[in-house]
Amino acid sequence: MSRGPLGDGTARGEHVHEHLVRHLGSRRRTAEMARRLGTLRSSTIERARRRLQSVLRAAVMLGAAFASSALAACDGCDRDSSRTASGTSVHDTTPTLRLYLASDLAGALEPCGCTKDQLGGLDHLAAFVASQSKDAPNHLVLASGSSFFIDPVLDAERAMQDKWKAVAIAHALKALGLAAFAPGFNDFSAGREELEKLAENSGGTLLAAGLEGARAISRTIIERGGLKVGIVGLSDPRDASGKAPTGITVPPPERFVELMQAEVAALEQDGAVLIVGLVAMQRGAALRLADGIPELDVLLIGKPLGRGPANTAQPLPELVNGVLVVETANHGQTVAVVDVFARERSGPLKLADAGGVAKAGQVGELSRRVRELEHRINGWEKGGKVDLADLAARKEELATIVRQRDAVMGSEGSVSGNFFRFGVHEVRERLGADASVVSLMRDYYQRVNTHNKTAFASLLPLSVAKGQAAFIGVDACTDCHAEARAVWDKTAHAHAYKTLSDDFKEYNLECVGCHVTGYGKPGGSTVAHVDKLRDVQCEDCHGPGSLHAAAPEKQGLIALAPEPKTCVERCHHPPHVEGFDPVAKMDLVLGPGHGE
């Protein structure tokens, strides 16, 4: 996008500029010819471009000054500045091309937790893309960074489940229309052959220039909306020790710019007018790419390595040497949208920012405040110690901030020529759910349920050491604590296991631990052995009760008044629950005979 307008001037002056560009050749081709001849170093190329830029600016001014005489024969060539070369109004909202960009999906099929309207979910993302088909009929879905696995090494116990989940993600991405992606280290967790199958199932082209040992190609051209879009991928999949996946050779970082430059030049030679780079590498290395290769139009960054379920925040976009640099929040929480408006198509597009990047910081801060308030309000609405007047005030504050954000997002700067609009969309439940992806998800959960029920039938609870307490279940507690049992029966904890079984998730290794009691503990439960320990019972907070039941008069055998933070340490923490206030929530589990 550094190839933006070279200067202001009258329409006729601009016409001179266009004729000169056609005569002299684009700055890209000029630089590339010199590069191929080996006569110019990169710094010299840049100086040559600047000299040509100065010449063209002068030509524009000259054309403006002598418009009446020099271009008398071109009076019929004048264009209405509000129209495109193909007659489209600058005010039209339908882009020539839309790019949906996502970073670091990292094995996230949907969010895990009990917070209202959590961010993420491929079913919601697919519904969003489908809902926009009339507004943006010509679009591409692209991804960078690890897509299929949450961790760089598969856990032996969960390996089969995680592989099936990766397959479900691949099919969901195909339903989304994934066009291409650059892999991260995690994508090789199940081996390169497995990644190749996942790429095939996803429908997306695996792009990774210079990566040896994987069936990846360096670049591709896809035509959409009459535009030839060149896409190039570059991946640096190394673990924390710098080791590449088994059987994979990664090019040294010092070659990244050279590799990308060669691929971009090849795409230009093949007629690409818009070039998108997909990279899975550290952000600093990616920014150096953008700075050194202004021929790129858009650069999508994904992390080279991911680990664990923690969610990341939405990074701000940047314009680096004219290149739009984009990175989204991980786990499908957000999707970046770049709308390209090609009003002049005589050569490589020269895109100006219609204001999306400039206002991204303000939008991001307002979005952060919206999310923070939503977490608090959603939590308060579920009950606990809540001041109703404060709740109403916070709702009004939320509405005000949403209006402010919408106003900022709706504003647009003045642009001329080809331009782009940039925005970030949160992936939420309110976007709806794509039926085909929901079906894929359900099939995956049912498959895992059936498998794990049998596969882990022999996995018994850990043995209890001599003198230590075992879990006995809520029914045993009820013998002496009937009032407390009556309180518990009315809580969400008493139905925790049913929320899993209703969705075929009760044998899912990612889910069951927070919905049963004593999971993985001595004398507790396992995925296939929950029996008397279904749901979140007394002993999850008070501790195993066998010794207490045997000698109820003896002190110190259970926690009589558990610390509220126990809830946070065990289950009620990000990303499962955002903004959880355990003190405020205590009222939901207290009552006569139980804390009162």
C-alpha positions as CSV (number, residue, x, y, z in Angstrom):
1,M,0.0,0.0,0.0
2,S,3.0,2.2,-0.1
3,R,2.2,2.6,-3.8
4,G,-0.5,5.2,-2.9
5,P,-1.2,8.4,-4.7
6,L,2.0,10.3,-5.6
7,G,0.6,13.7,-5.1
8,D,-2.4,16.0,-5.5
9,G,-3.4,17.8,-8.7
10,T,-6.2,18.4,-11.1
11,A,-7.9,15.5,-12.8
12,R,-6.0,16.3,-15.9
13,G,-2.7,16.3,-14.0
14,E,-3.6,12.9,-12.6
15,H,-4.3,11.8,-16.2
16,V,-0.7,12.8,-17.1
17,H,0.5,10.7,-14.2
18,E,-1.4,7.7,-15.4
19,H,0.1,8.0,-18.9
20,L,3.6,8.3,-17.5
21,V,3.2,5.3,-15.3
22,R,2.1,3.2,-18.2
23,H,5.0,4.5,-20.3
24,L,7.7,4.1,-17.6
25,G,6.3,1.0,-16.0
26,S,5.3,0.7,-12.4
27,R,7.7,1.3,-9.6
28,R,7.5,-2.4,-8.7
29,R,8.6,-3.5,-12.2
30,T,11.4,-0.9,-12.3
31,A,12.7,-2.1,-9.0
32,E,12.4,-5.8,-9.9
33,M,14.2,-5.4,-13.2
34,A,17.1,-3.8,-11.4
35,R,17.0,-6.5,-8.8
36,R,17.2,-9.2,-11.4
37,L,20.0,-7.6,-13.2
38,G,21.9,-7.5,-10.0
39,T,22.9,-3.9,-10.5
40,L,21.1,-2.4,-7.6
41,R,21.2,-3.1,-3.9
42,S,18.0,-2.6,-1.9
43,S,18.9,0.9,-0.7
44,T,19.7,1.9,-4.3
45,I,16.3,0.5,-5.4
46,E,14.6,2.6,-2.8
47,R,16.4,5.8,-4.0
48,A,15.4,4.9,-7.6
49,R,11.8,4.7,-6.6
50,R,12.0,8.0,-4.8
51,R,13.5,9.7,-7.8
52,L,10.8,8.3,-10.0
53,Q,8.2,9.4,-7.5
54,S,9.6,12.9,-7.7
55,V,9.5,12.9,-11.5
56,L,5.9,11.7,-11.4
57,R,4.9,14.4,-8.9
58,A,6.5,17.0,-11.1
59,A,4.7,15.6,-14.1
60,V,1.4,15.9,-12.2
61,M,2.1,19.5,-11.4
62,L,3.2,20.2,-14.9
63,G,0.1,18.6,-16.3
64,A,-2.1,20.7,-14.0
65,A,-0.4,23.9,-15.1
66,F,-0.6,23.2,-18.8
67,A,-3.9,21.2,-18.8
68,S,-5.7,23.5,-21.3
69,S,-3.1,23.2,-24.0
70,A,-1.3,19.9,-23.4
71,L,-4.4,17.8,-22.8
72,A,-6.9,19.6,-25.0
73,A,-7.5,16.3,-26.9
74,C,-8.3,14.5,-23.7
75,D,-11.3,16.6,-22.5
76,G,-13.5,13.5,-23.0
77,C,-11.3,11.5,-20.6
78,D,-12.3,13.5,-17.5
79,R,-14.0,11.4,-14.9
80,D,-16.5,12.3,-12.2
81,S,-14.4,12.0,-9.1
82,S,-17.2,10.2,-7.3
83,R,-17.3,7.4,-9.8
84,T,-14.9,4.5,-10.3
85,A,-13.4,3.3,-13.6
86,S,-16.3,0.9,-13.8
87,G,-18.9,3.4,-12.8
88,T,-19.2,2.5,-9.0
89,S,-19.9,5.3,-6.6
90,V,-17.3,6.0,-3.9
91,H,-20.2,5.9,-1.5
92,D,-21.1,2.3,-2.4
93,T,-20.8,-0.1,0.5
94,T,-20.2,-3.2,-1.5
95,P,-16.4,-3.9,-1.7
96,T,-14.7,-5.2,-4.7
97,L,-13.2,-7.8,-2.4
98,R,-13.4,-8.6,1.3
99,L,-10.7,-10.4,3.3
100,Y,-11.7,-12.3,6.5
101,L,-8.5,-12.7,8.5
102,A,-7.9,-14.9,11.6
103,S,-4.8,-15.6,13.7
104,D,-4.0,-18.5,16.0
105,L,-7.2,-20.4,16.1
106,A,-5.2,-23.0,18.0
107,G,-7.6,-25.8,18.4
108,A,-10.6,-23.7,19.5
109,L,-13.8,-25.2,18.1
110,E,-15.9,-23.1,20.5
111,P,-15.3,-21.3,23.8
112,C,-15.3,-23.3,27.0
113,G,-17.0,-21.8,30.0
114,C,-20.3,-20.6,31.5
115,T,-20.0,-16.8,30.8
116,K,-22.9,-15.3,28.8
117,D,-22.1,-14.5,25.2
118,Q,-18.4,-15.6,25.3
119,L,-16.1,-14.7,22.4
120,G,-15.3,-17.4,19.9
121,G,-17.0,-20.3,18.1
122,L,-16.6,-21.4,14.5
123,D,-20.3,-21.9,14.2
124,H,-20.8,-18.2,15.0
125,L,-18.0,-17.1,12.7
126,A,-19.5,-19.2,9.9
127,A,-22.8,-17.6,10.5
128,F,-21.3,-14.1,10.4
129,V,-19.5,-14.8,7.0
130,A,-22.7,-16.2,5.6
131,S,-24.8,-13.3,6.8
132,Q,-22.4,-10.9,4.9
133,S,-22.6,-12.7,1.6
134,K,-24.9,-10.1,0.0
135,D,-22.8,-7.2,1.3
136,A,-19.5,-8.8,0.3
137,P,-20.2,-11.5,-2.3
138,N,-16.5,-11.6,-3.3
139,H,-14.4,-12.6,-0.3
140,L,-11.5,-14.7,0.9
141,V,-11.0,-16.4,4.3
142,L,-7.3,-16.6,5.3
143,A,-5.5,-17.7,8.5
144,S,-2.1,-17.6,10.0
145,G,-0.5,-19.3,13.0
146,S,-1.5,-22.6,14.6
147,S,-5.0,-23.6,13.6
148,F,-5.7,-27.2,14.6
149,F,-4.1,-27.9,18.0
150,I,-4.0,-26.0,21.3
151,D,-0.5,-27.3,22.4
152,P,2.8,-28.0,20.7
153,V,2.8,-31.6,22.0
154,L,-0.2,-33.8,22.2
155,D,-1.1,-35.2,25.6
156,A,-1.1,-39.0,25.4
157,E,-4.4,-39.3,27.2
158,R,-6.1,-36.8,25.0
159,A,-4.3,-37.5,21.7
160,M,-7.2,-39.3,19.9
161,Q,-9.8,-36.7,21.1
162,D,-7.5,-33.8,20.0
163,K,-7.0,-35.4,16.6
164,W,-10.7,-35.8,16.0
165,K,-11.2,-32.2,17.2
166,A,-8.6,-31.0,14.6
167,V,-10.6,-32.9,11.9
168,A,-13.8,-31.2,13.0
169,I,-12.0,-27.8,12.9
170,A,-10.7,-28.6,9.4
171,H,-14.2,-29.4,8.1
172,A,-15.6,-26.3,9.8
173,L,-12.9,-24.2,8.1
174,K,-14.0,-25.7,4.8
175,A,-17.6,-24.7,5.5
176,L,-16.2,-21.2,6.2
177,G,-14.5,-21.2,2.8
178,L,-10.9,-21.1,4.0
179,A,-8.7,-20.2,1.0
180,A,-5.2,-20.5,2.4
181,F,-3.2,-20.6,5.7
182,A,0.3,-20.5,7.0
183,P,0.9,-23.1,9.7
184,G,2.4,-22.7,13.2
185,F,4.4,-25.3,15.2
186,N,1.2,-26.7,16.9
187,D,-0.2,-27.7,13.5
188,F,2.6,-30.3,13.3
189,S,1.7,-31.8,16.7
190,A,0.2,-35.0,15.2
191,G,2.9,-35.2,12.5
192,R,3.4,-33.7,9.1
193,E,1.2,-36.3,7.4
194,E,-1.7,-35.5,9.7
195,L,-1.3,-31.8,8.9
196,E,-1.4,-32.6,5.2
197,K,-4.7,-34.4,5.7
198,L,-6.1,-31.6,7.8
199,A,-5.1,-29.1,5.1
200,E,-6.9,-31.2,2.5
201,N,-10.0,-31.4,4.7
202,S,-10.0,-27.7,5.3
203,G,-10.0,-26.8,1.6
204,G,-7.3,-24.3,2.3
205,T,-3.9,-24.2,0.5
206,L,-1.0,-24.8,2.9
207,L,1.5,-22.0,2.3
208,A,5.0,-21.9,3.7
209,A,7.9,-20.7,1.5
210,G,11.2,-22.4,2.0
211,L,9.7,-25.0,4.4
212,E,11.2,-28.4,3.5
213,G,9.6,-31.7,4.5
214,A,6.0,-30.5,4.3
215,R,3.7,-30.6,1.2
216,A,3.4,-26.8,1.3
217,I,3.7,-24.4,-1.6
218,S,5.0,-20.9,-1.4
219,R,2.4,-18.9,-3.1
220,T,-0.9,-19.0,-5.0
221,I,-3.1,-16.6,-7.0
222,I,-6.9,-16.6,-6.5
223,E,-9.2,-14.4,-8.6
224,R,-12.1,-12.8,-6.8
225,G,-14.2,-9.8,-7.9
226,G,-12.1,-9.5,-11.1
227,L,-8.9,-9.0,-9.0
228,K,-5.9,-11.3,-9.1
229,V,-5.0,-11.8,-5.5
230,G,-1.5,-13.1,-4.8
231,I,-1.1,-14.9,-1.5
232,V,2.3,-15.9,-0.1
233,G,3.0,-17.8,3.1
234,L,6.0,-17.9,5.4
235,S,6.3,-19.9,8.6
236,D,8.8,-20.2,11.3
237,P,7.5,-23.2,13.3
238,R,10.0,-23.8,16.1
239,D,9.4,-24.7,19.7
240,A,10.7,-22.8,22.7
241,S,14.2,-24.4,22.3
242,G,14.4,-23.4,18.6
243,K,13.7,-27.0,17.4
244,A,11.6,-27.5,14.2
245,P,8.9,-30.2,14.0
246,T,10.1,-33.7,13.2
247,G,11.0,-34.1,9.6
248,I,10.7,-30.3,8.9
249,T,13.5,-28.0,7.9
250,V,12.9,-24.3,8.5
251,P,14.8,-21.6,6.6
252,P,17.0,-19.4,8.8
253,P,15.4,-16.1,9.9
254,E,17.9,-14.1,8.1
255,R,16.5,-15.4,4.8
256,F,12.9,-14.5,5.5
257,V,13.0,-11.1,3.7
258,E,14.8,-12.6,0.7
259,L,12.3,-15.5,0.5
260,M,9.3,-13.2,0.7
261,Q,10.7,-10.7,-1.8
262,A,11.3,-13.5,-4.3
263,E,7.7,-14.8,-3.9
264,V,6.2,-11.4,-4.1
265,A,8.1,-10.6,-7.3
266,A,6.9,-13.9,-8.8
267,L,3.3,-13.0,-7.9
268,E,3.7,-9.6,-9.6
269,Q,5.1,-11.3,-12.6
270,D,2.1,-13.5,-12.8
271,G,-0.2,-10.5,-12.7
272,A,-1.3,-10.2,-9.1
273,V,-2.6,-6.8,-8.4
274,L,-3.2,-7.3,-4.6
275,I,-0.7,-9.2,-2.5
276,V,-1.4,-10.7,0.9
277,G,1.3,-12.2,3.1
278,L,0.4,-14.9,5.7
279,V,3.2,-15.4,8.3
280,A,3.5,-17.5,11.4
281,M,6.4,-16.0,13.3
282,Q,7.3,-13.6,16.1
283,R,5.8,-10.1,15.6
284,G,9.1,-8.3,15.4
285,A,10.3,-10.5,12.5
286,A,7.0,-10.0,10.8
287,L,7.2,-6.2,11.1
288,R,10.7,-6.3,9.6
289,L,9.2,-8.1,6.6
290,A,6.6,-5.4,6.2
291,D,9.2,-2.7,6.5
292,G,11.5,-4.4,3.9
293,I,8.8,-5.4,1.4
294,P,6.5,-2.4,0.7
295,E,5.1,-4.3,-2.3
296,L,3.0,-6.3,0.1
297,D,-0.5,-4.9,0.6
298,V,-1.7,-6.8,3.7
299,L,0.3,-8.9,6.2
300,L,-1.5,-11.3,8.5
301,I,0.5,-12.4,11.5
302,G,0.1,-15.6,13.5
303,K,2.2,-16.7,16.4
304,P,4.8,-19.5,15.6
305,L,3.9,-21.4,18.7
306,G,1.0,-21.5,21.1
307,R,0.4,-23.2,24.4
308,G,-2.7,-23.6,26.7
309,P,-6.2,-22.2,26.8
310,A,-5.4,-18.6,27.8
311,N,-7.0,-16.0,25.5
312,T,-5.1,-13.1,24.1
313,A,-6.3,-9.5,23.5
314,Q,-6.9,-8.0,20.1
315,P,-3.7,-6.4,18.9
316,L,-3.9,-3.1,17.1
317,P,-3.3,-3.0,13.3
318,E,-0.4,-1.0,12.0
319,L,0.6,0.6,8.7
320,V,4.3,-0.3,8.3
321,N,5.9,1.3,5.3
322,G,2.5,1.3,3.7
323,V,1.8,-2.3,4.5
324,L,-1.4,-3.1,6.5
325,V,-0.2,-5.4,9.3
326,V,-3.0,-7.4,11.0
327,E,-3.2,-9.8,13.9
328,T,-6.4,-11.0,15.6
329,A,-7.1,-12.3,19.1
330,N,-6.5,-16.0,19.4
331,H,-9.0,-18.9,19.6
332,G,-11.4,-17.3,17.1
333,Q,-12.4,-14.5,19.5
334,T,-12.2,-11.9,16.7
335,V,-12.0,-11.7,13.0
336,A,-10.4,-8.9,11.0
337,V,-12.2,-7.6,8.0
338,V,-10.5,-5.7,5.2
339,D,-12.7,-4.4,2.5
340,V,-10.9,-3.5,-0.8
341,F,-12.4,-0.9,-3.1
342,A,-10.8,-1.1,-6.5
343,R,-11.9,2.0,-8.4
344,E,-8.9,2.0,-10.8
345,R,-7.7,-1.3,-12.1
346,S,-5.0,-0.4,-14.7
347,G,-2.3,-2.1,-12.7
348,P,-1.3,-3.0,-9.1
349,L,-3.7,-1.6,-6.7
350,K,-2.6,1.5,-4.7
351,L,-4.7,1.4,-1.6
352,A,-5.3,4.3,0.8
353,D,-6.7,3.8,4.3
354,A,-10.2,5.1,4.7
355,G,-9.6,5.6,8.4
356,G,-9.9,2.1,9.9
357,V,-6.3,1.9,11.0
358,A,-6.2,5.4,12.4
359,K,-9.2,4.9,14.6
360,A,-8.4,1.3,15.6
361,G,-6.9,2.3,18.9
362,Q,-10.0,4.3,19.9
363,V,-12.3,1.4,18.8
364,G,-10.1,-1.1,20.7
365,E,-10.2,0.9,23.9
366,L,-14.0,1.3,23.7
367,S,-14.3,-2.4,22.9
368,R,-12.2,-3.3,26.0
369,R,-14.5,-1.2,28.2
370,V,-17.6,-2.8,26.6
371,R,-16.3,-6.2,27.3
372,E,-15.3,-5.3,30.9
373,L,-18.8,-4.0,31.6
374,E,-20.4,-7.0,30.0
375,H,-18.5,-9.3,32.2
376,R,-19.6,-7.5,35.3
377,I,-23.2,-7.1,34.2
378,N,-23.5,-10.7,33.1
379,G,-22.1,-11.9,36.4
380,W,-24.5,-9.6,38.4
381,E,-27.5,-10.7,36.5
382,K,-26.9,-14.3,37.6
383,G,-27.3,-13.2,41.2
384,G,-25.2,-12.6,44.2
385,K,-24.6,-9.4,46.1
386,V,-25.8,-6.8,43.6
387,D,-26.9,-3.2,44.0
388,L,-29.8,-2.9,41.6
389,A,-29.2,0.9,41.2
390,D,-25.6,0.2,40.4
391,L,-26.6,-2.5,37.9
392,A,-28.9,-0.1,36.1
393,A,-26.2,2.6,36.0
394,R,-23.7,0.1,34.5
395,K,-26.2,-0.9,31.8
396,E,-26.7,2.7,30.8
397,E,-22.9,3.2,30.8
398,L,-22.6,0.2,28.6
399,A,-25.2,1.5,26.2
400,T,-23.4,4.8,26.0
401,I,-20.0,3.3,25.3
402,V,-21.5,1.0,22.6
403,R,-23.0,4.1,20.9
404,Q,-19.7,5.9,21.1
405,R,-17.9,2.9,19.5
406,D,-20.5,2.6,16.8
407,A,-20.1,6.3,15.9
408,V,-16.3,6.0,15.7
409,M,-16.5,2.8,13.6
410,G,-19.0,4.5,11.3
411,S,-16.9,7.6,10.6
412,E,-14.7,7.6,7.5
413,G,-11.9,9.8,6.3
414,S,-11.6,11.4,2.8
415,V,-9.9,9.1,0.3
416,S,-9.3,9.1,-3.4
417,G,-8.4,6.3,-5.8
418,N,-8.3,2.8,-4.6
419,F,-8.8,2.3,-0.8
420,F,-9.5,-0.1,2.0
421,R,-11.7,-0.2,5.0
422,F,-10.5,-2.0,8.1
423,G,-12.4,-3.3,11.0
424,V,-12.4,-6.0,13.7
425,H,-15.5,-8.0,14.6
426,E,-16.0,-9.9,17.8
427,V,-17.2,-13.5,17.3
428,R,-20.2,-13.8,19.5
429,E,-23.3,-15.9,20.1
430,R,-25.5,-13.1,18.9
431,L,-24.1,-13.6,15.4
432,G,-26.1,-16.9,15.2
433,A,-24.9,-20.4,14.5
434,D,-24.3,-22.0,11.1
435,A,-26.3,-25.2,11.0
436,S,-23.6,-27.2,9.0
437,V,-20.9,-26.3,11.5
438,V,-23.2,-27.0,14.5
439,S,-23.8,-30.5,13.0
440,L,-20.0,-31.0,12.6
441,M,-19.5,-30.1,16.2
442,R,-22.2,-32.3,17.5
443,D,-20.9,-35.3,15.5
444,Y,-17.5,-34.6,17.0
445,Y,-18.8,-34.5,20.6
446,Q,-20.9,-37.7,20.1
447,R,-17.9,-39.5,18.6
448,V,-15.7,-38.5,21.5
449,N,-18.3,-39.5,24.1
450,T,-18.8,-42.9,22.6
451,H,-15.0,-43.5,22.4
452,N,-14.0,-42.2,25.8
453,K,-16.8,-44.0,27.7
454,T,-15.2,-47.3,26.6
455,A,-11.6,-46.3,26.3
456,F,-11.4,-44.9,29.9
457,A,-13.6,-47.5,31.5
458,S,-10.6,-49.0,33.2
459,L,-9.2,-45.7,34.5
460,L,-10.1,-45.9,38.1
461,P,-9.8,-43.1,40.7
462,L,-6.4,-42.8,42.4
463,S,-6.0,-44.9,45.6
464,V,-6.3,-43.1,49.0
465,A,-3.2,-43.2,51.2
466,K,-3.6,-44.6,54.7
467,G,-5.0,-42.0,57.0
468,Q,-6.2,-39.7,54.2
469,A,-9.8,-38.8,53.4
470,A,-11.8,-40.0,50.4
471,F,-14.7,-38.5,48.7
472,I,-18.1,-39.8,49.8
473,G,-20.6,-37.8,47.8
474,V,-23.5,-35.4,48.6
475,D,-25.9,-38.1,49.6
476,A,-23.7,-39.1,52.5
477,C,-23.3,-35.5,53.6
478,T,-27.1,-35.1,53.6
479,D,-27.5,-37.5,56.5
480,C,-26.3,-34.8,58.8
481,H,-26.8,-31.6,56.7
482,A,-30.3,-31.8,55.3
483,E,-30.7,-28.0,55.3
484,A,-27.4,-27.4,53.5
485,R,-28.5,-30.1,50.9
486,A,-31.8,-28.2,50.3
487,V,-29.8,-25.1,49.6
488,W,-27.4,-26.9,47.2
489,D,-30.3,-28.5,45.3
490,K,-31.3,-25.0,44.1
491,T,-27.9,-24.0,42.8
492,A,-26.5,-24.3,39.3
493,H,-23.8,-26.6,40.9
494,A,-26.5,-29.3,41.4
495,H,-27.1,-29.5,37.7
496,A,-23.5,-29.1,36.4
497,Y,-23.2,-32.6,35.0
498,K,-26.5,-32.4,33.1
499,T,-25.2,-29.4,31.2
500,L,-22.6,-31.7,29.8
501,S,-24.7,-34.8,29.1
502,D,-27.3,-32.7,27.3
503,D,-24.6,-31.7,24.8
504,F,-22.8,-35.1,24.6
505,K,-19.8,-33.8,26.6
506,E,-19.9,-35.8,29.8
507,Y,-17.0,-38.0,28.7
508,N,-15.1,-35.1,27.1
509,L,-11.7,-34.8,28.7
510,E,-11.7,-31.0,28.2
511,C,-15.0,-30.5,30.0
512,V,-15.8,-33.1,32.7
513,G,-13.3,-31.9,35.3
514,C,-15.2,-28.8,36.2
515,H,-18.6,-30.6,36.3
516,V,-17.9,-33.4,38.8
517,T,-16.4,-33.6,42.3
518,G,-12.9,-34.8,43.2
519,Y,-11.8,-35.2,39.6
520,G,-8.4,-36.8,39.3
521,K,-7.9,-36.8,43.1
522,P,-7.4,-39.8,45.4
523,G,-10.7,-41.4,46.2
524,G,-12.4,-39.1,43.8
525,S,-13.6,-39.4,40.2
526,T,-12.3,-40.0,36.7
527,V,-13.9,-39.3,33.3
528,A,-15.8,-42.7,33.3
529,H,-16.2,-43.1,37.0
530,V,-18.3,-40.4,38.5
531,D,-21.2,-42.3,40.1
532,K,-22.0,-40.6,43.4
533,L,-19.7,-37.6,42.5
534,R,-21.6,-36.1,39.6
535,D,-22.1,-32.3,39.7
536,V,-20.2,-29.8,41.8
537,Q,-20.9,-31.0,45.3
538,C,-20.0,-30.1,48.9
539,E,-16.6,-31.7,48.9
540,D,-15.3,-29.6,46.0
541,C,-15.1,-26.7,48.4
542,H,-15.0,-28.4,51.8
543,G,-12.6,-31.2,50.9
544,P,-13.1,-35.0,51.0
545,G,-15.4,-36.0,53.8
546,S,-14.8,-39.7,54.7
547,L,-12.8,-38.9,57.9
548,H,-15.2,-36.2,58.9
549,A,-18.2,-38.5,58.4
550,A,-16.5,-41.1,60.6
551,A,-15.7,-38.6,63.4
552,P,-17.9,-35.5,62.9
553,E,-17.1,-34.1,66.3
554,K,-13.3,-34.0,65.5
555,Q,-12.1,-30.6,64.3
556,G,-9.9,-29.9,61.3
557,L,-11.0,-32.7,59.1
558,I,-12.8,-30.5,56.6
559,A,-12.8,-26.8,55.7
560,L,-15.8,-25.4,57.5
561,A,-15.6,-22.0,55.7
562,P,-13.7,-22.4,52.4
563,E,-12.0,-19.4,51.0
564,P,-13.9,-17.9,48.1
565,K,-10.8,-17.9,46.0
566,T,-11.1,-21.7,45.9
567,C,-13.7,-21.3,43.1
568,V,-11.3,-19.2,41.0
569,E,-8.4,-21.6,41.4
570,R,-10.4,-24.6,40.4
571,C,-12.7,-23.6,37.6
572,H,-14.0,-20.0,37.6
573,H,-11.1,-18.4,35.9
574,P,-10.3,-17.2,32.4
575,P,-10.9,-18.3,29.7
576,H,-13.8,-20.3,31.2
577,V,-15.2,-17.4,33.1
578,E,-14.3,-13.7,32.7
579,G,-14.5,-11.2,35.5
580,F,-15.7,-13.6,38.1
581,D,-16.1,-12.1,41.6
582,P,-16.1,-15.0,44.1
583,V,-17.1,-12.9,47.1
584,A,-20.1,-11.4,45.3
585,K,-21.1,-14.9,44.2
586,M,-21.1,-16.5,47.6
587,D,-24.7,-15.5,48.2
588,L,-25.7,-17.9,45.4
589,V,-24.5,-20.9,47.4
590,L,-25.4,-19.8,50.9
591,G,-28.6,-20.3,52.8
592,P,-30.2,-21.7,55.9
593,G,-27.9,-24.3,57.4
594,H,-25.2,-23.5,54.8
595,G,-23.4,-20.3,55.9
596,E,-26.4,-18.6,57.4
